[in-house]
Amino acid sequence: GSKTATAKSSVAKVQVKLASSPNLGDGTISPNDNILSPAPVKITLDTNGGTTLVPIEIAYNTKVSELPIPTKEGFRFDGWYLDAAFTKPWGKETLVRENIALYAKWTALPVEESETPQEPQQPQLPKPVVTYSDMDHHWANEMVEELVKLGIIQGYEDGTFRPNVPISRMHVAALLTRAFPFKPLRATHDFSDVSSTHPYYDAIITLQQAGIIDGTNGAFRPTEKMTRAQLAKILVGVLGLTPEGTSSFADVDSHHWSAGYIAVLEREGIALGDNGKFRPNEHVTRAQFVAFLYRIMQQ
């Protein structure tokens, strides 16, 4: 009677004790026990001479969709790699389960325009006509020679001008600030991918302050090639005109975001097109940019 009841009570207490214990006896830890939760893992960023970046700590077994982008004067960033030999590119879908180091890969930019034009000396002597080995009989040769004499643009160290090479966004900024004065109309807003040590920082920020450029999602993308539609927007801003009107170019849809800008350039005689087409999504070549700039300067 009473002994049996006492025995059942003891068994019940043992069962309660086992059920409430985090150690379930088979090595399994209770879900409520965080003692053995994996520690955060660290990603070390080796920029190989670029801007210094602090290591990143993330939770174990998670992904990093976006990594910071370093800058390095005279170089274009070509991505993060898992090895210093740059044979294993970093993937955005990689699950990080241990401390790792990533290495920045760079590609040297061609030596082109210096950051700022040379200061004119007094008295200013006429500059000799510079000829380039690849500009003979080129349709833009005279315009190139004129802008070279004005100190706005120059060729490469090997004596070429490379008229058909696409021009980058940062070089467009540099050349525009050499050709025209700009007044600051708004506060400075730095871009996430243009550090204060970037060789074209001053030119890019000058255009930003003047309301000519805005970037995308906080970035300027300085080394990207500029499209003809993007340049149309910038040039209309330089002219201080309102983007409106209809273009006669066959490949410029009236609903395209750049239609009003292209219409202005056509109306002002700055955009002449090619066989009735403007080709808005094609990259601007160095020769084409010189032609646009030269025509604006003639007004």
Kinemage of the C-alpha trace (Angstrom):
@kinemage 1
@onewidth
@group {chain A} dominant
@subgroup {mainchain}
@vectorlist {calphas} color= white
{ca gly a 1} P 0.000 0.000 0.000
{ca ser a 2} L 2.104 2.923 1.303
{ca lys a 3} L 5.395 1.417 0.049
{ca thr a 4} L 3.971 1.075 -3.447
{ca ala a 5} L 2.804 4.697 -3.429
{ca thr a 6} L 6.226 5.866 -2.246
{ca ala a 7} L 7.966 3.908 -5.031
{ca lys a 8} L 5.697 5.427 -7.728
{ca ser a 9} L 6.357 8.889 -6.334
{ca ser a 10} L 10.131 8.327 -6.551
{ca val a 11} L 9.838 7.145 -10.164
{ca ala a 12} L 7.796 10.196 -11.071
{ca lys a 13} L 10.444 12.513 -9.579
{ca val a 14} L 13.175 10.798 -11.556
{ca gln a 15} L 11.166 11.133 -14.787
{ca val a 16} L 10.563 14.840 -14.143
{ca lys a 17} L 14.245 15.382 -13.500
{ca leu a 18} L 15.227 13.651 -16.732
{ca ala a 19} L 12.676 15.547 -18.794
{ca ser a 20} L 13.817 18.935 -17.491
{ca ser a 21} L 17.543 18.299 -17.936
{ca pro a 22} L 19.216 19.880 -21.020
{ca asn a 23} L 21.420 16.822 -21.357
{ca leu a 24} L 19.162 14.108 -22.747
{ca gly a 25} L 21.655 11.331 -22.084
{ca asp a 26} L 22.438 10.575 -25.770
{ca gly a 27} L 24.619 13.608 -26.396
{ca thr a 28} L 21.716 15.714 -27.654
{ca ile a 29} L 21.400 19.254 -26.275
{ca ser a 30} L 18.051 20.766 -25.522
{ca pro a 31} L 16.851 23.373 -28.085
{ca asn a 32} L 16.754 25.914 -25.284
{ca asp a 33} L 20.429 25.486 -24.499
{ca asn a 34} L 22.663 27.874 -26.553
{ca ile a 35} L 25.942 26.894 -24.929
{ca leu a 36} L 27.221 25.172 -28.078
{ca ser a 37} L 25.897 27.656 -30.693
{ca pro a 38} L 28.593 28.171 -33.369
{ca ala a 39} L 30.692 31.303 -32.901
{ca pro a 40} L 30.633 34.047 -35.582
{ca val a 41} L 33.120 33.652 -38.439
{ca lys a 42} L 35.390 36.364 -39.803
{ca ile a 43} L 36.074 37.400 -43.422
{ca thr a 44} L 39.420 39.179 -43.815
{ca leu a 45} L 39.668 41.437 -46.882
{ca asp a 46} L 43.138 41.695 -48.440
{ca thr a 47} L 42.934 44.648 -50.855
{ca asn a 48} L 46.413 44.162 -52.360
{ca gly a 49} L 47.403 47.804 -52.101
{ca gly a 50} L 43.890 49.235 -52.306
{ca thr a 51} L 41.961 51.082 -49.627
{ca thr a 52} L 42.067 49.327 -46.256
{ca leu a 53} L 38.897 47.439 -45.305
{ca val a 54} L 38.140 46.120 -41.836
{ca pro a 55} L 37.312 42.410 -41.429
{ca ile a 56} L 33.662 41.401 -41.514
{ca glu a 57} L 32.037 39.211 -38.873
{ca ile a 58} L 28.953 37.195 -39.821
{ca ala a 59} L 26.943 34.387 -38.297
{ca tyr a 60} L 28.140 30.843 -38.914
{ca asn a 61} L 26.748 29.152 -42.054
{ca thr a 62} L 25.319 32.315 -43.638
{ca lys a 63} L 25.825 34.127 -46.962
{ca val a 64} L 27.194 37.586 -47.762
{ca ser a 65} L 25.394 38.963 -50.791
{ca glu a 66} L 27.396 42.185 -51.076
{ca leu a 67} L 31.009 42.824 -50.107
{ca pro a 68} L 32.597 46.293 -49.932
{ca ile a 69} L 34.395 47.531 -53.054
{ca pro a 70} L 37.901 48.915 -52.516
{ca thr a 71} L 39.592 51.497 -54.735
{ca lys a 72} L 43.159 51.747 -55.967
{ca glu a 73} L 44.583 54.629 -57.945
{ca gly a 74} L 45.210 53.682 -61.558
{ca phe a 75} L 43.446 50.318 -61.276
{ca arg a 76} L 39.987 48.814 -61.835
{ca phe a 77} L 38.624 46.422 -59.187
{ca asp a 78} L 37.927 43.025 -60.757
{ca gly a 79} L 36.366 41.149 -57.852
{ca trp a 80} L 37.162 39.146 -54.722
{ca tyr a 81} L 38.965 35.798 -54.878
{ca leu a 82} L 39.455 32.962 -52.406
{ca asp a 83} L 43.144 32.618 -53.257
{ca ala a 84} L 46.034 34.991 -53.869
{ca ala a 85} L 46.586 33.461 -57.318
{ca phe a 86} L 43.082 34.586 -58.376
{ca thr a 87} L 41.929 31.186 -59.621
{ca lys a 88} L 38.866 30.824 -57.378
{ca pro a 89} L 36.395 33.729 -57.573
{ca trp a 90} L 34.210 34.428 -54.567
{ca gly a 91} L 30.577 33.465 -55.054
{ca lys a 92} L 27.706 35.425 -53.524
{ca glu a 93} L 25.876 32.191 -52.637
{ca thr a 94} L 28.785 30.764 -50.655
{ca leu a 95} L 27.905 29.652 -47.119
{ca val a 96} L 30.647 30.755 -44.719
{ca arg a 97} L 31.426 28.141 -42.084
{ca glu a 98} L 34.982 29.161 -41.117
{ca asn a 99} L 37.286 32.146 -40.984
{ca ile a 100} L 38.437 32.986 -44.521
{ca ala a 101} L 40.544 35.560 -46.347
{ca leu a 102} L 39.512 37.136 -49.641
{ca tyr a 103} L 41.914 38.776 -52.089
{ca ala a 104} L 41.167 41.782 -54.309
{ca lys a 105} L 42.056 41.445 -57.978
{ca trp a 106} L 43.016 44.568 -59.929
{ca thr a 107} L 43.493 45.435 -63.586
{ca ala a 108} L 45.727 48.376 -64.441
{ca leu a 109} L 43.959 51.162 -66.310
{ca pro a 110} L 45.628 52.477 -69.469
{ca val a 111} L 47.707 55.595 -68.986
{ca glu a 112} L 45.596 58.369 -70.391
{ca glu a 113} L 44.648 61.818 -69.281
{ca ser a 114} L 46.247 63.188 -66.151
{ca glu a 115} L 43.897 64.200 -63.373
{ca thr a 116} L 44.134 67.930 -64.060
{ca pro a 117} L 45.393 69.881 -67.073
{ca gln a 118} L 48.733 71.600 -66.897
{ca glu a 119} L 48.576 75.143 -65.609
{ca pro a 120} L 49.126 77.594 -68.483
{ca gln a 121} L 52.347 79.527 -68.313
{ca gln a 122} L 52.679 83.189 -69.065
{ca pro a 123} L 53.124 84.200 -71.754
{ca gln a 124} L 51.137 81.337 -73.284
{ca leu a 125} L 52.755 80.097 -76.450
{ca pro a 126} L 50.801 78.471 -79.283
{ca lys a 127} L 50.786 74.745 -78.825
{ca pro a 128} L 52.101 72.696 -81.719
{ca val a 129} L 49.621 70.496 -83.540
{ca val a 130} L 49.848 66.976 -82.172
{ca thr a 131} L 49.288 64.162 -84.607
{ca tyr a 132} L 48.416 60.615 -83.630
{ca ser a 133} L 49.403 57.544 -85.576
{ca asp a 134} L 45.835 56.203 -85.660
{ca met a 135} L 44.014 59.457 -86.531
{ca asp a 136} L 45.171 59.942 -90.108
{ca his a 137} L 42.095 60.539 -92.329
{ca his a 138} L 39.781 59.890 -89.362
{ca trp a 139} L 36.472 61.819 -89.503
{ca ala a 140} L 37.101 63.383 -86.074
{ca asn a 141} L 40.751 64.291 -86.630
{ca glu a 142} L 40.292 68.079 -86.823
{ca met a 143} L 38.076 68.169 -83.734
{ca val a 144} L 40.562 66.039 -81.805
{ca glu a 145} L 43.427 68.347 -82.823
{ca glu a 146} L 41.452 71.379 -81.635
{ca leu a 147} L 40.691 69.932 -78.204
{ca val a 148} L 44.295 68.776 -77.855
{ca lys a 149} L 45.521 72.320 -78.539
{ca leu a 150} L 43.134 73.616 -75.871
{ca gly a 151} L 44.599 71.144 -73.370
{ca ile a 152} L 41.264 69.416 -72.814
{ca ile a 153} L 42.162 65.957 -74.060
{ca gln a 154} L 45.289 64.079 -74.972
{ca gly a 155} L 46.286 60.711 -76.312
{ca tyr a 156} L 48.195 57.776 -74.955
{ca glu a 157} L 51.887 57.486 -74.239
{ca asp a 158} L 52.425 55.244 -77.266
{ca gly a 159} L 51.441 58.056 -79.668
{ca thr a 160} L 47.914 56.807 -80.360
{ca phe a 161} L 44.568 58.422 -79.665
{ca arg a 162} L 42.440 55.254 -79.898
{ca pro a 163} L 39.339 57.010 -81.259
{ca asn a 164} L 37.150 53.897 -81.270
{ca val a 165} L 37.829 52.881 -77.666
{ca pro a 166} L 34.795 53.418 -75.355
{ca ile a 167} L 35.252 56.217 -72.844
{ca ser a 168} L 34.734 55.640 -69.132
{ca arg a 169} L 32.439 57.608 -66.863
{ca met a 170} L 35.345 59.017 -64.843
{ca his a 171} L 37.123 60.296 -67.977
{ca val a 172} L 33.923 62.003 -69.135
{ca ala a 173} L 33.817 63.807 -65.787
{ca ala a 174} L 37.473 64.832 -66.056
{ca leu a 175} L 37.153 66.193 -69.597
{ca leu a 176} L 33.948 68.096 -68.916
{ca thr a 177} L 35.483 69.899 -65.946
{ca arg a 178} L 38.431 70.892 -68.107
{ca ala a 179} L 36.170 72.263 -70.828
{ca phe a 180} L 33.583 74.135 -68.745
{ca pro a 181} L 33.336 75.943 -65.410
{ca phe a 182} L 30.715 74.597 -63.004
{ca lys a 183} L 29.113 76.283 -60.005
{ca pro a 184} L 28.147 74.224 -56.947
{ca leu a 185} L 24.362 74.191 -56.616
{ca arg a 186} L 23.996 71.592 -53.864
{ca ala a 187} L 25.889 70.014 -50.996
{ca thr a 188} L 28.554 67.398 -51.599
{ca his a 189} L 27.331 63.819 -51.636
{ca asp a 190} L 30.171 61.314 -51.803
{ca phe a 191} L 29.762 58.137 -53.824
{ca ser a 192} L 30.408 54.777 -52.189
{ca asp a 193} L 32.878 53.751 -54.914
{ca val a 194} L 34.782 57.045 -55.279
{ca ser a 195} L 37.068 57.689 -52.325
{ca ser a 196} L 38.643 61.069 -51.613
{ca thr a 197} L 41.959 59.645 -52.861
{ca his a 198} L 40.526 58.636 -56.247
{ca pro a 199} L 42.397 60.428 -59.070
{ca tyr a 200} L 39.129 61.774 -60.497
{ca tyr a 201} L 37.416 62.554 -57.190
{ca asp a 202} L 37.479 66.350 -57.657
{ca ala a 203} L 36.039 66.199 -61.175
{ca ile a 204} L 33.292 63.756 -60.194
{ca ile a 205} L 32.286 65.731 -57.109
{ca thr a 206} L 32.310 68.977 -59.115
{ca leu a 207} L 29.682 67.530 -61.464
{ca gln a 208} L 27.719 66.120 -58.535
{ca gln a 209} L 27.642 69.514 -56.794
{ca ala a 210} L 26.542 71.140 -60.048
{ca gly a 211} L 23.590 68.750 -60.330
{ca ile a 212} L 24.935 67.119 -63.494
{ca ile a 213} L 25.340 63.589 -62.141
{ca asp a 214} L 23.594 61.600 -59.392
{ca gly a 215} L 24.906 58.055 -59.638
{ca thr a 216} L 22.914 54.900 -58.959
{ca asn a 217} L 22.183 53.526 -55.482
{ca gly a 218} L 24.894 55.728 -54.012
{ca ala a 219} L 27.572 54.592 -56.491
{ca phe a 220} L 29.081 56.388 -59.488
{ca arg a 221} L 30.749 53.376 -61.150
{ca pro a 222} L 33.698 55.431 -62.399
{ca thr a 223} L 35.326 52.768 -64.574
{ca glu a 224} L 32.161 51.703 -66.386
{ca lys a 225} L 31.799 52.619 -70.040
{ca met a 226} L 29.294 55.404 -70.652
{ca thr a 227} L 26.380 54.861 -73.032
{ca arg a 228} L 25.265 57.444 -75.557
{ca ala a 229} L 21.936 57.854 -73.741
{ca gln a 230} L 23.708 58.502 -70.422
{ca leu a 231} L 25.957 61.064 -72.093
{ca ala a 232} L 22.925 62.789 -73.642
{ca lys a 233} L 21.496 63.365 -70.159
{ca ile a 234} L 24.794 64.759 -68.881
{ca leu a 235} L 25.295 67.085 -71.862
{ca val a 236} L 21.780 68.506 -71.581
{ca gly a 237} L 22.606 69.235 -67.944
{ca val a 238} L 25.810 70.979 -69.016
{ca leu a 239} L 23.804 73.094 -71.455
{ca gly a 240} L 21.288 73.945 -68.742
{ca leu a 241} L 18.364 72.940 -70.963
{ca thr a 242} L 15.121 71.105 -70.226
{ca pro a 243} L 14.811 67.568 -71.648
{ca glu a 244} L 11.778 67.830 -73.877
{ca gly a 245} L 10.655 67.319 -77.446
{ca thr a 246} L 10.610 64.432 -79.878
{ca ser a 247} L 13.595 62.975 -81.653
{ca ser a 248} L 13.533 61.954 -85.315
{ca phe a 249} L 16.024 59.138 -84.771
{ca ala a 250} L 14.456 55.820 -85.793
{ca asp a 251} L 15.837 53.896 -82.816
{ca val a 252} L 14.798 56.339 -80.072
{ca asp a 253} L 11.395 55.330 -78.741
{ca ser a 254} L 9.357 58.227 -77.391
{ca his a 255} L 8.920 56.266 -74.142
{ca his a 256} L 12.640 55.696 -73.619
{ca trp a 257} L 13.886 57.541 -70.520
{ca ser a 258} L 16.475 59.414 -72.595
{ca ala a 259} L 14.160 60.504 -75.443
{ca gly a 260} L 13.808 64.101 -74.227
{ca tyr a 261} L 17.554 64.496 -73.711
{ca ile a 262} L 18.370 63.106 -77.157
{ca ala a 263} L 15.734 65.366 -78.717
{ca val a 264} L 17.469 68.417 -77.219
{ca leu a 265} L 20.872 67.397 -78.588
{ca glu a 266} L 19.361 66.796 -82.015
{ca arg a 267} L 17.555 70.137 -81.980
{ca glu a 268} L 20.740 71.966 -80.961
{ca gly a 269} L 22.764 70.334 -83.738
{ca ile a 270} L 24.991 68.439 -81.281
{ca ala a 271} L 23.773 64.907 -82.045
{ca leu a 272} L 23.815 64.135 -85.777
{ca gly a 273} L 23.238 60.410 -85.550
{ca asp a 274} L 24.332 57.664 -87.921
{ca asn a 275} L 22.105 56.869 -90.900
{ca gly a 276} L 19.061 58.127 -89.027
{ca lys a 277} L 19.887 56.314 -85.791
{ca phe a 278} L 21.244 57.532 -82.463
{ca arg a 279} L 22.108 54.104 -80.961
{ca pro a 280} L 21.301 55.164 -77.362
{ca asn a 281} L 22.465 51.971 -75.681
{ca glu a 282} L 25.845 51.762 -77.403
{ca his a 283} L 28.987 52.925 -75.634
{ca val a 284} L 30.380 56.352 -76.435
{ca thr a 285} L 33.747 56.185 -78.164
{ca arg a 286} L 36.516 58.691 -77.519
{ca ala a 287} L 36.030 60.183 -80.997
{ca gln a 288} L 32.266 60.514 -80.535
{ca phe a 289} L 32.727 62.226 -77.189
{ca val a 290} L 35.173 64.710 -78.740
{ca ala a 291} L 32.608 65.478 -81.437
{ca phe a 292} L 29.834 66.128 -78.894
{ca leu a 293} L 32.136 68.303 -76.797
{ca tyr a 294} L 33.480 70.240 -79.775
{ca arg a 295} L 29.982 71.076 -81.043
{ca ile a 296} L 28.878 72.301 -77.616
{ca met a 297} L 31.966 74.509 -77.340
{ca gln a 298} L 31.171 76.054 -80.736
{ca gln a 299} L 27.832 77.357 -79.475
